[in-house]
Amino acid sequence: MIRKMLSSRRTAGASALAAVALAAALAAALAAAPGASADEHNPPPPPGSSPVCVFYDGEGLTVYGEQGDRVSQVQCMLANRHYLPWSAVDGTFGPQTLLAVQRFQLDNPPLTPNGLVTPATWSALWHAGPTRTTPLPYPPA
């Protein structure tokens, strides 16, 4: 009787270890390989960054020339939606970000394509899915 109990404990323990090892191997494989939906024009974010945008969660007016978390949030959300390359997520609202905001606004009426990230633009960014299947060229063609 004692042998049967010890044997079943070993088997359960081995199964648990195998499951943990399999999960770790799968996680490592997923981390090492780019996503299946990634394209060459908008590669996945660089290692150490995250496609989840967690810089800012408000709706304050954000304009050309600003720097900081609000700008990083806008840039990250635009990169997720293929309006901006990941390499442009730098926290500075420059010409590339301005163009991306304007193009996003054009694609999401009734927004006015003025490049100002107003509460209406924030709302559209928060609620929009990946609206472009390929990123827009920069500089514009």
Z-matrix of the N, CA and C atoms (Angstrom, degrees):
N
C 1 1.437
C 2 1.530 1 110.65
N 3 1.324 2 117.91 1 -46.25
C 4 1.461 3 121.48 2 -179.50
C 5 1.517 4 109.86 3 -63.34
N 6 1.348 5 118.26 4 -39.15
C 7 1.457 6 120.81 5 179.15
C 8 1.529 7 110.85 6 -62.02
N 9 1.317 8 117.65 7 -40.66
C 10 1.452 9 121.20 8 -179.74
C 11 1.527 10 109.98 9 -62.85
N 12 1.316 11 117.99 10 -42.04
C 13 1.457 12 121.27 11 -179.82
C 14 1.523 13 110.54 12 -65.96
N 15 1.309 14 117.85 13 -44.90
C 16 1.447 15 120.76 14 179.03
C 17 1.520 16 111.12 15 -63.99
N 18 1.312 17 116.52 16 -39.01
C 19 1.451 18 120.93 17 178.99
C 20 1.525 19 111.15 18 -63.72
N 21 1.331 20 116.92 19 -43.30
C 22 1.470 21 119.03 20 -179.40
C 23 1.524 22 110.96 21 -68.83
N 24 1.324 23 118.20 22 -32.72
C 25 1.466 24 120.82 23 176.77
C 26 1.523 25 110.59 24 -65.81
N 27 1.329 26 116.91 25 -41.30
C 28 1.460 27 120.48 26 178.55
C 29 1.519 28 110.77 27 -63.54
N 30 1.312 29 116.39 28 -41.99
C 31 1.458 30 120.53 29 -179.63
C 32 1.525 31 110.22 30 -64.74
N 33 1.323 32 118.12 31 -44.16
C 34 1.459 33 121.40 32 179.26
C 35 1.525 34 110.18 33 -64.54
N 36 1.319 35 116.51 34 -40.92
C 37 1.455 36 120.26 35 178.85
C 38 1.522 37 111.46 36 -64.72
N 39 1.315 38 116.78 37 -41.67
C 40 1.463 39 120.83 38 178.99
C 41 1.522 40 110.59 39 -64.82
N 42 1.330 41 117.07 40 -38.76
C 43 1.468 42 120.62 41 178.64
C 44 1.521 43 110.51 42 -64.66
N 45 1.317 44 117.00 43 -42.07
C 46 1.454 45 121.06 44 179.64
C 47 1.528 46 110.32 45 -64.54
N 48 1.336 47 117.14 46 -42.82
C 49 1.462 48 120.48 47 178.10
C 50 1.525 49 111.10 48 -63.61
N 51 1.318 50 117.14 49 -40.38
C 52 1.459 51 120.94 50 178.87
C 53 1.534 52 110.43 51 -63.59
N 54 1.325 53 117.23 52 -40.51
C 55 1.468 54 121.24 53 179.24
C 56 1.525 55 110.78 54 -64.89
N 57 1.323 56 116.60 55 -41.60
C 58 1.469 57 120.54 56 178.58
C 59 1.529 58 110.11 57 -64.88
N 60 1.320 59 117.20 58 -43.13
C 61 1.462 60 121.26 59 179.78
C 62 1.525 61 110.93 60 -63.92
N 63 1.324 62 116.77 61 -41.53
C 64 1.452 63 120.71 62 178.42
C 65 1.529 64 110.90 63 -64.25
N 66 1.323 65 117.25 64 -43.38
C 67 1.468 66 121.12 65 178.98
C 68 1.532 67 110.51 66 -62.74
N 69 1.321 68 117.79 67 -41.38
C 70 1.462 69 121.49 68 179.27
C 71 1.528 70 110.81 69 -65.59
N 72 1.320 71 117.00 70 -41.45
C 73 1.463 72 120.56 71 179.03
C 74 1.527 73 111.00 72 -64.98
N 75 1.326 74 116.70 73 -40.89
C 76 1.457 75 121.04 74 178.83
C 77 1.527 76 110.53 75 -65.33
N 78 1.315 77 117.34 76 -43.36
C 79 1.462 78 121.21 77 179.23
C 80 1.534 79 110.69 78 -62.36
N 81 1.319 80 116.86 79 -41.56
C 82 1.464 81 120.73 80 179.03
C 83 1.522 82 110.92 81 -65.20
N 84 1.328 83 117.09 82 -40.52
C 85 1.463 84 120.73 83 179.33
C 86 1.524 85 110.96 84 -65.26
N 87 1.327 86 116.98 85 -41.38
C 88 1.463 87 120.38 86 179.38
C 89 1.513 88 111.78 87 -67.62
N 90 1.312 89 117.11 88 -36.85
C 91 1.467 90 120.77 89 -179.49
C 92 1.527 91 110.86 90 -70.44
N 93 1.323 92 117.11 91 -32.97
C 94 1.457 93 121.00 92 -176.46
C 95 1.519 94 112.46 93 -79.68
N 96 1.317 95 118.08 94 -29.45
C 97 1.456 96 121.36 95 -176.12
C 98 1.523 97 110.64 96 -99.48
N 99 1.333 98 117.33 97 139.18
C 100 1.454 99 118.47 98 175.56
C 101 1.515 100 110.27 99 -68.15
N 102 1.325 101 116.41 100 157.78
C 103 1.458 102 121.05 101 -178.64
C 104 1.509 103 112.03 102 -62.47
N 105 1.323 104 116.05 103 150.47
C 106 1.457 105 121.54 104 -178.79
C 107 1.520 106 111.15 105 -63.85
N 108 1.324 107 117.60 106 -27.15
C 109 1.456 108 119.94 107 -177.51
C 110 1.526 109 112.39 108 -90.66
N 111 1.317 110 117.93 109 -1.96
C 112 1.461 111 120.18 110 -179.62
C 113 1.517 112 109.93 111 -67.26
N 114 1.307 113 116.44 112 144.87
C 115 1.447 114 119.47 113 175.94
C 116 1.518 115 108.87 114 -121.42
N 117 1.322 116 115.78 115 163.00
C 118 1.458 117 119.90 116 -173.40
C 119 1.524 118 113.82 117 -67.98
N 120 1.345 119 117.70 118 -22.37
C 121 1.454 120 120.62 119 -178.61
C 122 1.527 121 112.89 120 -83.22
N 123 1.308 122 116.92 121 -23.47
C 124 1.466 123 121.30 122 179.41
C 125 1.527 124 107.57 123 -136.97
N 126 1.343 125 116.21 124 75.62
C 127 1.460 126 119.34 125 -177.01
C 128 1.524 127 110.83 126 -64.18
N 129 1.330 128 116.74 127 165.45
C 130 1.461 129 119.66 128 178.94
C 131 1.520 130 110.35 129 -61.91
N 132 1.321 131 116.80 130 161.99
C 133 1.460 132 119.46 131 179.81
C 134 1.521 133 110.95 132 -58.56
N 135 1.328 134 117.02 133 152.34
C 136 1.460 135 119.88 134 -179.95
C 137 1.526 136 111.50 135 -65.29
N 138 1.347 137 116.86 136 157.17
C 139 1.462 138 120.20 137 178.93
C 140 1.523 139 110.64 138 -55.59
N 141 1.309 140 115.90 139 140.59
C 142 1.450 141 120.96 140 179.70
C 143 1.514 142 112.89 141 92.17
N 144 1.332 143 117.78 142 -11.87
C 145 1.461 144 119.97 143 176.85
C 146 1.520 145 108.20 144 -106.05
N 147 1.300 146 115.91 145 176.71
C 148 1.456 147 119.01 146 -176.19
C 149 1.512 148 110.61 147 -138.72
N 150 1.336 149 116.90 148 137.03
C 151 1.458 150 118.73 149 176.32
C 152 1.523 151 112.00 150 -73.07
N 153 1.314 152 117.27 151 -8.58
C 154 1.457 153 120.50 152 174.98
C 155 1.522 154 106.99 153 -83.01
N 156 1.313 155 116.31 154 122.99
C 157 1.460 156 121.20 155 -174.86
C 158 1.523 157 109.73 156 -88.46
N 159 1.318 158 117.00 157 112.03
C 160 1.465 159 121.30 158 -176.70
C 161 1.533 160 111.44 159 -131.75
N 162 1.319 161 116.27 160 38.07
C 163 1.457 162 120.00 161 -179.56
C 164 1.522 163 111.98 162 -88.82
N 165 1.340 164 115.71 163 -35.78
C 166 1.469 165 120.84 164 -170.96
C 167 1.522 166 107.80 165 -157.94
N 168 1.327 167 117.67 166 143.45
C 169 1.463 168 119.12 167 -178.92
C 170 1.526 169 112.82 168 -128.31
N 171 1.307 170 117.32 169 25.58
C 172 1.456 171 120.97 170 -179.37
C 173 1.514 172 112.39 171 -105.26
N 174 1.318 173 114.65 172 -156.70
C 175 1.458 174 120.33 173 179.06
C 176 1.523 175 111.72 174 -144.02
N 177 1.326 176 115.94 175 31.76
C 178 1.459 177 120.70 176 -179.61
C 179 1.516 178 112.26 177 -68.77
N 180 1.316 179 116.70 178 146.30
C 181 1.451 180 122.33 179 178.83
C 182 1.526 181 109.37 180 -55.52
N 183 1.324 182 115.92 181 128.01
C 184 1.462 183 122.48 182 -179.41
C 185 1.523 184 106.92 183 -127.59
N 186 1.341 185 116.66 184 126.53
C 187 1.468 186 120.69 185 -171.72
C 188 1.526 187 111.78 186 -132.92
N 189 1.330 188 113.65 187 167.76
C 190 1.457 189 122.69 188 178.13
C 191 1.532 190 110.52 189 -52.29
N 192 1.326 191 115.57 190 135.80
C 193 1.457 192 121.04 191 178.07
C 194 1.519 193 114.35 192 96.40
N 195 1.327 194 117.39 193 -16.70
C 196 1.474 195 120.10 194 -179.91
C 197 1.520 196 111.17 195 -75.44
N 198 1.319 197 114.83 196 161.23
C 199 1.464 198 122.35 197 175.55
C 200 1.515 199 107.96 198 -137.03
N 201 1.325 200 115.71 199 154.07
C 202 1.454 201 119.46 200 173.91
C 203 1.515 202 114.19 201 127.19
N 204 1.345 203 113.92 202 -165.25
C 205 1.457 204 121.19 203 -173.75
C 206 1.525 205 113.67 204 -64.30
N 207 1.336 206 116.83 205 -38.26
C 208 1.471 207 118.35 206 179.09
C 209 1.519 208 110.37 207 -61.74
N 210 1.324 209 116.52 208 -42.62
C 211 1.462 210 120.68 209 179.67
C 212 1.524 211 109.94 210 -66.15
N 213 1.326 212 117.68 211 -43.39
C 214 1.463 213 120.81 212 177.84
C 215 1.521 214 110.82 213 -58.77
N 216 1.335 215 116.85 214 -39.06
C 217 1.464 216 120.88 215 179.08
C 218 1.532 217 110.63 216 -63.84
N 219 1.333 218 116.37 217 -47.20
C 220 1.471 219 120.52 218 178.38
C 221 1.528 220 109.33 219 -58.94
N 222 1.326 221 116.94 220 -47.55
C 223 1.461 222 120.96 221 -177.50
C 224 1.529 223 111.78 222 -62.48
N 225 1.312 224 116.83 223 -43.00
C 226 1.463 225 120.64 224 179.92
C 227 1.525 226 110.55 225 -62.80
N 228 1.325 227 116.50 226 -44.04
C 229 1.460 228 120.03 227 179.82
C 230 1.529 229 111.08 228 -66.20
N 231 1.324 230 117.25 229 -37.87
C 232 1.465 231 120.22 230 176.74
C 233 1.530 232 111.14 231 -67.83
N 234 1.320 233 117.36 232 -37.46
C 235 1.465 234 120.55 233 177.52
C 236 1.532 235 110.60 234 -66.25
N 237 1.327 236 117.12 235 -39.84
C 238 1.468 237 120.41 236 176.30
C 239 1.517 238 111.67 237 -60.50
N 240 1.328 239 116.41 238 -29.46
C 241 1.459 240 121.56 239 -177.08
C 242 1.529 241 112.34 240 -98.83
N 243 1.323 242 117.07 241 10.04
C 244 1.463 243 124.80 242 175.49
C 245 1.525 244 114.06 243 67.29
N 246 1.314 245 117.89 244 28.85
C 247 1.456 246 121.54 245 174.24
C 248 1.523 247 111.19 246 -97.11
N 249 1.308 248 116.81 247 -13.04
C 250 1.455 249 122.13 248 -174.69
C 251 1.525 250 107.98 249 -146.45
N 252 1.340 251 118.69 250 138.52
C 253 1.467 252 119.14 251 175.90
C 254 1.537 253 109.95 252 -72.68
N 255 1.317 254 115.95 253 151.77
C 256 1.473 255 119.90 254 -179.64
C 257 1.521 256 112.03 255 -60.16
N 258 1.315 257 116.94 256 -28.93
C 259 1.470 258 119.40 257 -179.79
C 260 1.527 259 112.21 258 -66.30
N 261 1.333 260 117.92 259 -15.48
C 262 1.468 261 121.60 260 -179.20
C 263 1.521 262 112.90 261 -91.16
N 264 1.326 263 117.97 262 -1.17
C 265 1.471 264 120.67 263 178.84
C 266 1.528 265 107.39 264 -81.07
N 267 1.348 266 114.67 265 90.74
C 268 1.465 267 120.19 266 -174.48
C 269 1.526 268 113.82 267 -129.40
N 270 1.342 269 117.08 268 1.04
C 271 1.459 270 120.12 269 178.29
C 272 1.514 271 114.97 270 82.50
N 273 1.330 272 117.86 271 6.86
C 274 1.457 273 122.12 272 178.65
C 275 1.528 274 109.47 273 -118.27
N 276 1.321 275 116.93 274 123.85
C 277 1.459 276 122.84 275 -178.79
C 278 1.528 277 108.04 276 -83.32
N 279 1.342 278 115.19 277 87.66
C 280 1.452 279 121.49 278 -178.89
C 281 1.519 280 111.40 279 -107.52
N 282 1.335 281 116.90 280 -164.51
C 283 1.460 282 121.52 281 -176.09
C 284 1.535 283 113.75 282 -60.49
N 285 1.324 284 116.98 283 -38.27
C 286 1.461 285 120.18 284 -178.95
C 287 1.530 286 110.75 285 -66.62
N 288 1.321 287 116.97 286 -41.34
C 289 1.465 288 121.06 287 178.11
C 290 1.531 289 110.13 288 -68.30
N 291 1.320 290 116.95 289 -40.60
C 292 1.462 291 120.76 290 178.24
C 293 1.524 292 110.83 291 -58.00
N 294 1.320 293 116.71 292 -47.73
C 295 1.458 294 120.95 293 179.32
C 296 1.529 295 111.00 294 -61.96
N 297 1.315 296 116.95 295 -41.67
C 298 1.470 297 120.85 296 179.61
C 299 1.528 298 110.96 297 -64.05
N 300 1.328 299 116.99 298 -42.26
C 301 1.473 300 120.58 299 178.34
C 302 1.525 301 109.70 300 -62.32
N 303 1.332 302 117.04 301 -45.88
C 304 1.461 303 120.34 302 -179.35
C 305 1.532 304 111.73 303 -61.93
N 306 1.311 305 116.99 304 -41.29
C 307 1.462 306 119.88 305 179.00
C 308 1.527 307 110.96 306 -67.73
N 309 1.315 308 117.04 307 -38.76
C 310 1.465 309 119.88 308 175.84
C 311 1.522 310 109.60 309 -61.65
N 312 1.326 311 116.61 310 -44.33
C 313 1.463 312 120.15 311 -179.90
C 314 1.532 313 111.33 312 -63.60
N 315 1.320 314 117.78 313 -39.19
C 316 1.469 315 120.72 314 177.10
C 317 1.526 316 111.50 315 -61.23
N 318 1.322 317 116.67 316 -37.78
C 319 1.465 318 121.82 317 -178.26
C 320 1.522 319 113.09 318 -79.85
N 321 1.327 320 117.74 319 -7.14
C 322 1.461 321 121.30 320 -176.43
C 323 1.528 322 111.20 321 -129.77
N 324 1.353 323 116.12 322 71.96
C 325 1.464 324 118.13 323 177.02
C 326 1.520 325 109.91 324 -64.90
N 327 1.271 326 119.67 325 150.35
C 328 1.459 327 129.24 326 12.59
C 329 1.523 328 113.99 327 -93.24
N 330 1.332 329 118.74 328 24.39
C 331 1.463 330 120.08 329 178.74
C 332 1.528 331 110.37 330 -61.90
N 333 1.319 332 116.15 331 144.73
C 334 1.459 333 122.05 332 175.71
C 335 1.525 334 107.60 333 -90.48
N 336 1.333 335 118.24 334 126.81
C 337 1.474 336 120.44 335 -177.80
C 338 1.526 337 113.04 336 -77.15
N 339 1.329 338 115.58 337 65.36
C 340 1.466 339 120.67 338 -177.54
C 341 1.531 340 113.01 339 -102.70
N 342 1.321 341 117.93 340 -4.86
C 343 1.462 342 121.05 341 178.77
C 344 1.512 343 114.29 342 82.13
N 345 1.333 344 117.90 343 -0.60
C 346 1.464 345 121.69 344 176.93
C 347 1.520 346 108.68 345 -88.95
N 348 1.318 347 117.08 346 128.51
C 349 1.463 348 120.21 347 178.05
C 350 1.524 349 107.09 348 -90.39
N 351 1.321 350 114.23 349 89.81
C 352 1.464 351 123.81 350 -178.82
C 353 1.528 352 109.14 351 -89.40
N 354 1.334 353 118.57 352 174.28
C 355 1.462 354 119.70 353 175.13
C 356 1.534 355 113.04 354 -54.85
N 357 1.340 356 117.98 355 -35.43
C 358 1.471 357 120.13 356 178.37
C 359 1.532 358 111.00 357 -66.35
N 360 1.337 359 117.01 358 -40.05
C 361 1.471 360 120.17 359 178.11
C 362 1.522 361 110.64 360 -68.77
N 363 1.347 362 116.92 361 -40.43
C 364 1.466 363 119.97 362 176.09
C 365 1.525 364 109.97 363 -57.28
N 366 1.322 365 116.58 364 -46.29
C 367 1.461 366 120.68 365 -179.12
C 368 1.523 367 110.80 366 -59.84
N 369 1.330 368 116.36 367 -44.61
C 370 1.462 369 119.70 368 179.16
C 371 1.532 370 111.01 369 -63.19
N 372 1.340 371 116.83 370 -39.98
C 373 1.470 372 119.82 371 178.00
C 374 1.524 373 111.11 372 -64.45
N 375 1.334 374 117.01 373 -42.59
C 376 1.464 375 120.56 374 -178.59
C 377 1.522 376 111.26 375 -65.39
N 378 1.328 377 117.58 376 -32.05
C 379 1.461 378 120.21 377 -173.04
C 380 1.520 379 114.43 378 -102.45
N 381 1.323 380 118.25 379 -9.83
C 382 1.463 381 121.00 380 -178.35
C 383 1.518 382 110.91 381 -79.55
N 384 1.302 383 114.76 382 146.04
C 385 1.458 384 120.60 383 171.67
C 386 1.517 385 108.48 384 -90.49
N 387 1.326 386 117.37 385 -171.47
C 388 1.470 387 119.73 386 176.59
C 389 1.530 388 108.99 387 -69.75
N 390 1.324 389 117.12 388 95.53
C 391 1.454 390 121.12 389 -172.07
C 392 1.520 391 113.20 390 -79.71
N 393 1.282 392 117.95 391 -20.53
C 394 1.465 393 120.49 392 177.92
C 395 1.517 394 108.69 393 -110.77
N 396 1.333 395 115.65 394 138.06
C 397 1.463 396 118.40 395 177.53
C 398 1.510 397 111.00 396 -86.55
N 399 1.329 398 117.45 397 -23.32
C 400 1.460 399 121.14 398 174.52
C 401 1.516 400 107.83 399 -133.02
N 402 1.301 401 117.90 400 149.59
C 403 1.460 402 120.16 401 -178.81
C 404 1.517 403 111.25 402 -70.27
N 405 1.303 404 114.72 403 155.57
C 406 1.448 405 120.53 404 175.51
C 407 1.521 406 109.33 405 -78.80
N 408 1.328 407 118.27 406 148.36
C 409 1.474 408 119.79 407 179.54
C 410 1.523 409 110.60 408 -72.48
N 411 1.310 410 115.29 409 149.27
C 412 1.452 411 120.69 410 171.69
C 413 1.522 412 107.02 411 -136.09
N 414 1.276 413 120.83 412 130.73
C 415 1.466 414 126.14 413 -4.25
C 416 1.523 415 110.62 414 -66.53
N 417 1.342 416 115.89 415 162.51
C 418 1.460 417 119.16 416 -176.37
C 419 1.528 418 111.66 417 -58.26
N 420 1.306 419 114.98 418 141.12
C 421 1.475 420 120.23 419 -178.67
C 422 1.508 421 111.21 420 -79.30
